[in-house]
Structures are given as structure tokens and as C-alpha cells.
């Protein structure tokens, strides 16, 4: 069985051109879906149990099903291509190497839900990627794969690329909507949820790039095929982005449930010469850290959650013994203090104070109670903000302080 669904053709020259993509079977899933009734397309994706690849792992088909079909007016699809999570770069690879795979998934999702306008929200730093997407959209429109009356089906869909300004908070789905509307990127209070009141107050589906890129294979091969890859509750593959002190950093598409040890030692080539493993961040910077003794875990949503961490964006950051955990804590606290949108007091004040304390420790001016103070501040951020950024800041800081407290306390002396 070929485990690669998303990256199989990455080495093909000019794959971003619509003719080359179609020559390798591209848009066949769109043609198949457009001959099905929209509820049947939705049912197939729901049956596949495709879980969101952006971080939360919420089933995509269930999310699509939340969109009310009895309300007048438009519905929208927003693609979260912001990818601001430190250590994460998988979506950039998909959009650069195979943008039509994403577009094909967008068409199928829009058709299933009755959507005629889609926005790809991309971080401002990804200018080359945005241009690649716009070229791909124009190519698809030229072949009647986007726009009016797609492939003679009577279904219309326009896709637009919307550039953000680089704010991490705009990766949160409601802040993303605010940004597209031209407002400050502040998260909305939920409920109402975007599926009912989203972009321009209309029902809206929001999915990650990798999530939508899985949809064509599900429609083409069937939900049962998809479920046979990975695990019974976590079907399909996952693109893991490995960085840090490994010999072969990069992206690796593997079945969900692949063990973290195998990912690091077999696929990423193990640690660099002379390096000894100390810790791993398994799902982007917001995922609680794992010690070297915990890397036999399967890389799937439930296994990592059971170990007190999370799969998140599947960005695996490998840390060796020569890297001080105080420096990891400093970088983490600096990022979240800088990226807090300031809307919620616990996050705005708490992240700033944590970074100040960690910086003071790094400068050799630490005080005996500093670690306890950091833990107290982080604990008072967790669960007390309108959006998940508060937890994203608190959880990794708490895990570092608790699992590596002894090392951190030695920095106080």
C-alpha cells in the first residue's frame, strides 16, 4: 500500500501547472463529485472520519454538516492557510508543490455544502506561495475547473486569495474572519459558531489546507479506503514537519499512529552526530513538551492527548541535551507575549510578565520563587481567555516548568 496521498507527486516537474496536474489524474475527483448529489458527497467525507489537520482534530464532515441549508443568502468557505505556529511548514509545501490538490478539495467541499465563494487566508510572509495559488486559480478557471458552470455541472465557485499581515492570532478561526472583513484580528466570542454566523454574518466552513487536500482522495477512492490508512478512529496519513537537531529535517507523510521514535530515528535519520535526545515538542510550539523517555508514543490525536500533549499541527521539534531548557522557555514566552492580541487581560498581562521573569532569569537575576510565579501566571491564563491562544501559551510553559524544573532552578543560582 502506498502510504503517501498528499506528497506522492511532489517531485513531479511543473506539478503546479493545471495541465500537468490533470495529466496525473488531477480533478478526476471533482468530476466524480459533481455527478453525485451534494448530500452524498458530504456523507462520504463524514464516513471517512477525516479529522482536521490544523490542530484541534475536529471531524471535517461533521463541521460541514453544521452549516444550515434552510437559511437564505450566501454561504462561505474559508481556508486557513495562515500557518503561524512555530515549527510548522507542511501547508506551505502543499501550496507550493501541489496547489491544485488544495483547489480540488475546495471545489468538492464547496459543492457538498452549497457554497459559491471561497477565500484562502494566507499569512503575509508567504508571498511566493500566494502568487503560486493565484496562478493556479487562473489556470483552473481557464480549464472550466473554477468559476461559472464548472465542467458543465451548473455549479459555480469563485476562489480568492486573501493575504494576512502576519499576526499569529489570525490563525484562530474567528480572528481570521475578522481579518478578511477588514477588521482588527480579534477573536469572536462563541457561540454563535462560524458554521451559523461566520464571514459577513453568513454560515461559513473553515478548514485547514491539509484537511481539504485529503478530500479528493476520499471521494476518488472511497471512505473505506481512507479508513484503512492510519487508525480506525484516525484515518489517513499525516504530514509531519520535523525540525531541530536531526540529520534529515523536512516533511514526512506517514500513517497516523506512526510512533514518534520511528519518525525521529528512522525517517528523520536520528539525531545529529554527537547529539543526545533531551525532549521533543510533538505538535508545534503550543503542544506540551515530551521528555526523551516518552517518544515511544503513537503519533495520533488520542494517544498524545492521553500523554498530556497533543498532535496539533504535527510539527515535531527535536531538542538535544546541549540546548538549555531556559532558552526554550525564553523563546516560547517571547513568542506568545509578542503575539497576544491584547483582548483578554489574563493573556495580555500574563504572557508579558512570564517573558519578563524568564528574561530576568536568563540575565542571571533570577529569584528563588520565580518558577512558582511562572507556573502561577500560566495557570491563571489557562482556560480564562476567549480563544485558544491563552491555552496555547500556558500549556507549553507549564509543561517545561514541571518536567524540567530541576534544570530551570539551577539557573536561579
C-alpha positions in Angstrom: 0.0 0.0 0.0 1.3 3.4 -0.9 1.0 5.4 2.3 1.5 8.8 0.5 -1.7 10.6 -0.5 -0.7 14.2 -0.4 3.1 14.2 -1.2 3.3 11.3 -3.7 3.7 13.6 -6.7 5.8 16.4 -5.0 8.8 15.6 -7.2 6.9 15.9 -10.5 8.2 18.8 -12.5 5.7 21.7 -13.0 3.0 19.9 -10.9 1.6 23.4 -10.1 0.5 23.7 -13.7 -3.1 22.6 -14.3 -2.2 20.5 -17.4 0.5 18.5 -15.6 -1.8 18.0 -12.6 -4.7 16.8 -14.7 -2.3 14.5 -16.6 -1.7 12.7 -13.3 -5.4 12.2 -12.6 -6.0 15.6 -11.0 -9.6 16.9 -10.9 -11.0 13.5 -11.5 -12.4 13.6 -8.0 -14.1 16.9 -8.8 -15.7 15.3 -11.9 -16.9 12.4 -9.9 -18.2 14.5 -7.1 -20.2 16.8 -9.4 -22.1 13.7 -10.7 -23.1 12.9 -7.1 -25.8 14.6 -5.1 -24.2 17.1 -2.6 -25.6 15.2 0.5 -23.8 12.0 -0.8 -20.5 13.8 -1.1 -21.0 15.1 2.5 -21.9 11.6 3.7 -18.7 10.1 2.2 -16.5 12.6 3.9 -18.4 12.1 7.2 -18.0 8.3 6.8 -14.2 8.8 6.3 -13.9 10.5 9.8 -11.4 12.9 8.3 -10.2 14.9 11.4 -9.0 18.4 11.0 -5.3 18.7 10.3 -4.9 22.3 11.7 -4.7 21.4 15.3 -8.0 20.7 17.0 -8.7 17.5 15.1 -12.4 18.1 14.8 -14.0 15.9 12.1 -14.3 17.9 8.8 -17.5 16.2 7.7 -19.3 17.0 11.0 -18.2 20.6 10.7 -19.7 20.7 7.1 -22.9 19.2 8.4 -23.4 22.1 10.9 -24.0 24.6 8.1 -27.8 25.2 7.9 -29.2 24.5 4.5 -32.6 26.3 5.1 -31.3 29.8 5.6 -31.5 32.3 2.7 -28.4 34.1 1.5 -24.8 33.1 0.7 -22.5 30.6 2.5 -18.7 30.8 2.5 -15.7 28.6 2.7 -12.5 29.9 4.3 -9.2 28.0 4.0 -6.9 28.6 7.0 -3.5 28.8 5.3 -2.1 31.2 8.0 0.3 28.6 9.3 1.8 30.8 12.0 2.5 28.0 14.5 6.3 27.9 15.1 7.9 24.8 13.7 5.1 24.3 11.2 5.7 24.3 7.4 3.6 21.5 5.9 0.9 23.6 4.4 3.4 25.8 2.6 4.8 22.6 0.9 1.4 21.6 -0.2 0.5 25.0 -1.7 3.9 25.4 -3.4 4.3 22.0 -4.8 0.7 20.9 -5.4 -1.7 23.9 -5.2 -4.3 22.2 -7.4 -4.7 19.4 -4.9 -5.9 22.1 -2.4 -8.1 23.7 -5.1 -9.7 20.4 -5.9 -10.5 19.8 -2.2 -12.0 23.3 -2.1 -14.3 22.6 -5.0 -15.6 19.4 -3.5 -16.1 20.9 -0.1 -18.0 23.9 -1.5 -20.2 21.6 -3.7 -21.1 19.4 -0.8 -22.2 22.4 1.4 -23.7 24.6 -1.3 -21.0 27.3 -1.3 -20.2 29.6 -4.2 -17.4 31.7 -2.8 -14.2 30.6 -1.1 -11.3 32.5 0.5 -7.8 31.2 1.1 -6.5 33.2 4.0 -2.7 33.1 3.8 -0.1 34.7 6.0 1.6 37.8 4.6 5.1 36.3 4.7 4.0 33.6 2.2 4.1 36.0 -0.8 5.6 33.4 -3.2 3.0 30.9 -2.1 0.2 33.4 -2.6 1.4 34.1 -6.1 1.6 30.3 -6.8 -2.0 30.0 -5.7 -3.3 32.9 -7.8 -1.6 31.4 -10.8 -3.2 28.0 -10.1 -6.6 29.6 -9.7 -6.3 31.4 -13.0 -5.2 28.1 -14.7 -8.1 26.2 -13.2 -10.5 28.9 -14.3 -9.1 28.7 -17.8 -10.0 25.0 -17.9 -13.5 25.4 -16.5 -12.5 23.9 -13.2 -13.4 27.0 -11.3 -15.7 29.9 -12.0 -19.1 29.5 -13.7 -20.7 26.2 -14.6 -17.8 24.0 -13.6 -17.3 21.1 -16.0 -20.9 21.8 -17.3 -22.4 20.8 -14.0 -24.2 24.1 -13.3 -22.2 24.6 -10.1 -20.4 27.9 -9.7 -17.4 28.7 -7.4 -15.1 31.6 -7.2 -11.9 31.3 -5.1 -9.9 34.3 -3.8 -6.5 34.6 -2.1 -6.6 36.9 0.9 -3.2 37.9 2.4 -2.9 38.5 6.1 -0.4 40.7 7.8 1.5 38.1 9.8 -0.4 38.1 13.1 -0.4 34.7 14.8 -3.8 35.3 16.3 -5.4 35.4 12.8 -4.8 31.6 12.7 -7.7 31.4 15.2 -10.8 30.9 13.0 -12.9 33.8 14.2 -10.0 36.3 14.2 -9.3 35.0 10.6 -12.9 36.0 9.7 -12.5 39.4 11.3 -9.3 40.0 9.3 -10.9 39.0 6.0 -13.7 41.5 6.8 -11.0 44.3 7.1 -11.3 44.5 10.9 -8.7 44.1 13.7 -7.9 40.4 14.1 -9.6 39.8 17.5 -11.3 36.5 18.2 -15.1 36.5 18.5 -16.9 35.2 21.5 -18.6 31.8 20.7 -21.4 30.9 20.3 -22.6 31.7 17.7 -20.2 29.5 15.8 -18.9 30.2 12.3 -21.0 27.4 10.8 -24.1 29.5 11.6 -22.7 33.1 11.9 -19.4 33.4 10.2 -17.9 35.5 7.4 -20.1 38.6 6.8 -22.5 37.1 9.3 -23.3 34.2 6.9 -22.8 30.4 7.5 -19.1 29.6 7.0 -17.0 26.5 6.8 -13.4 26.9 7.9 -10.8 24.2 7.2 -7.1 23.8 7.1 -5.0 23.3 3.9 -4.0 19.8 4.7 -7.6 18.8 5.7 -9.1 19.9 2.4 -6.2 18.4 0.5 -7.3 14.9 1.7 -10.8 15.3 0.3 -10.1 14.4 -3.3 -8.6 11.0 -2.4 -11.6 10.3 -0.2 -14.0 11.0 -3.0 -11.9 9.2 -5.6 -11.1 6.1 -3.6 -13.9 6.0 -1.0 -14.2 6.4 2.7 -13.4 2.7 3.4 -10.0 3.1 1.6 -9.2 6.2 3.6 -10.0 4.5 6.9 -7.7 1.6 6.1 -4.8 4.0 6.3 -3.8 5.1 9.8 -6.0 4.0 12.6 -9.7 3.1 12.9 -10.5 6.4 14.6 -7.8 8.4 12.9 -7.9 7.5 9.2 -5.4 8.6 6.6 -1.9 9.9 6.7 -0.4 13.0 8.3 2.3 15.3 7.1 4.8 15.6 9.9 7.2 18.5 9.8 10.4 17.6 11.6 13.0 20.2 12.6 15.7 20.7 15.2 18.7 18.5 15.9 18.0 15.7 13.4 20.1 14.6 10.4 17.2 14.9 7.9 14.8 17.7 8.8 11.8 18.0 6.5 8.3 16.8 5.9 7.3 13.1 6.1 3.9 11.8 5.2 3.1 8.8 7.3 0.1 6.9 8.6 -1.5 8.3 11.7 -0.3 6.1 14.6 3.3 6.1 13.5 5.5 6.1 16.6 7.4 9.2 17.4 10.6 7.2 17.9 10.3 5.8 14.4 9.6 9.3 12.9 12.8 10.7 14.5 15.2 7.7 14.3 14.1 6.1 11.0 12.6 8.7 8.8 14.4 11.8 10.0 17.7 9.9 10.3 18.1 10.2 14.0 19.9 13.0 15.9 22.9 14.8 14.5 26.3 13.4 15.3 27.2 13.8 18.9 23.7 14.9 20.0 21.7 13.1 22.6 17.9 13.5 22.8 16.5 15.6 25.6 13.0 16.5 24.7 10.5 16.7 21.8 7.7 19.2 21.1 5.3 16.9 19.1 2.7 19.3 17.6 4.0 22.8 17.1 5.2 25.2 19.8 1.8 25.2 21.6 2.0 21.4 22.3 3.2 20.4 25.8 6.7 19.1 25.7 7.6 15.4 25.9 10.8 14.0 27.6 13.2 11.6 25.8 11.6 8.8 27.8 8.1 9.5 26.2 8.9 9.1 22.5 7.5 5.6 22.1 4.1 7.2 21.8 2.0 6.7 18.6 1.6 10.0 16.7 -2.2 10.3 16.7 -4.7 12.6 18.3 -5.9 10.3 21.2 -2.5 8.8 22.2 -0.8 12.2 22.5 -3.8 13.7 24.4 -3.6 10.7 26.8 0.0 11.5 27.4 -0.9 15.1 28.3 0.3 16.6 25.0 -1.4 17.0 21.6 -0.8 16.3 17.9 -1.6 19.9 17.0 -0.1 20.8 13.7 2.2 17.7 13.7 5.3 20.0 13.7 7.9 17.9 15.6 10.7 20.0 17.2 13.6 17.8 18.4 15.7 19.2 21.3 19.1 17.8 22.3 20.9 17.8 25.7 23.1 20.8 24.8 20.0 23.0 24.4 19.2 24.7 27.7 15.5 24.4 28.6 15.7 28.0 29.9 16.4 29.1 26.3 13.4 27.0 25.1 11.3 28.7 27.7 12.6 32.1 26.8 11.8 31.7 23.1 8.4 30.3 23.9 7.4 33.0 26.3 8.8 35.7 24.0 6.6 34.5 21.1 3.4 34.4 23.0 4.0 37.7 24.7 4.5 39.2 21.3 1.6 37.5 19.6 -1.1 38.1 22.2 -3.8 40.2 20.6 -4.4 42.0 23.9 -8.1 41.5 24.0 -8.1 39.3 27.2 -6.4 40.5 30.3 -5.0 37.1 31.5 -3.2 36.6 28.2 -2.1 40.2 27.6 -0.7 40.7 31.1 0.2 37.1 31.9 2.3 36.4 28.9 4.2 39.7 29.2 5.0 39.0 32.9 6.2 35.5 32.2 8.5 36.7 29.5 9.9 39.4 31.8 10.6 36.9 34.5 12.2 34.4 32.1 14.4 37.1 30.6 15.5 38.2 34.1 16.5 34.6 34.9 18.4 34.3 31.7 20.3 37.5 32.6 21.4 35.9 35.9 19.0 37.9 38.1 16.7 35.0 39.0 14.9 34.9 42.3 14.0 31.7 44.4 10.3 31.9 43.8 10.5 32.6 40.0 9.5 29.1 38.8 6.5 29.0 41.1 5.5 32.5 39.9 5.7 31.5 36.3 3.6 28.4 37.0 1.0 30.5 38.8 0.8 33.0 36.0 0.5 30.4 33.3 -2.2 28.6 35.4 -4.2 31.8 35.6 -4.1 32.2 31.8 -5.2 28.7 31.0 -9.0 28.5 30.4 -9.6 32.1 31.1 -9.4 33.6 27.6 -11.9 34.0 24.8 -9.8 32.0 22.3 -7.3 29.1 22.4 -4.3 31.3 22.3 -4.3 31.5 26.1 -4.1 27.8 26.4 -1.5 27.7 23.6 0.7 30.0 25.6 0.1 28.4 29.0 0.3 24.7 28.3 3.9 24.5 26.8 5.2 26.8 29.6 3.6 24.7 32.3 5.0 21.5 30.8 8.5 22.9 30.6 8.4 24.2 34.1 7.1 20.9 35.5 9.1 18.4 33.6 12.4 20.3 33.7 12.0 22.2 36.9 15.3 21.0 38.4 17.3 22.3 35.4 15.4 25.6 35.5 16.0 26.0 39.2 19.8 25.5 38.7 19.6 28.7 36.5 18.5 30.6 39.6 21.7 30.0 41.5 
